[in-house]
Amino acid sequence: MAVFCHCCGTGLPGGARYCSSCGAAVTGPAYMAGRPLVRPRVGRQIAGVCLALARSYGWDVSAVRIITVLALFLSSGLVGVAYVAAWIGIPEEPLEAPGAYPPAG
């Protein structure tokens, strides 16, 4: 099963403690493939559509972003319309509940 960085969405090996791309510490459970389709609040570029698709289906987020940009130019903007529709249709990741983490110190 694929594991992804919380910050940048880069695919990581199972026991990784730090992201090889952005250097962020992998804390808590990392994003696993097969998660629900939601637009994350952290690590997204424009609206989080590519990152949401990559995390949900276990794809590499960089590949999804590159394919999306190429398809946007090759489809005469049709992919742009689909991207905006996905932006509206895919729900945003819920906020963490206050007090979900113990206070530091």
Buried (B, 14 or more C-beta within 10 A) or exposed (E): EBBBBBBBBBBBEEEBEEBEBEEBEBEEEBBEBEBEBBBBEEBBEEBBBBBBBBBBEBBBBBEBBEEBEEBBEEEEEEBBEBBEEBBEEBEBBEEEEEEEEEEEE
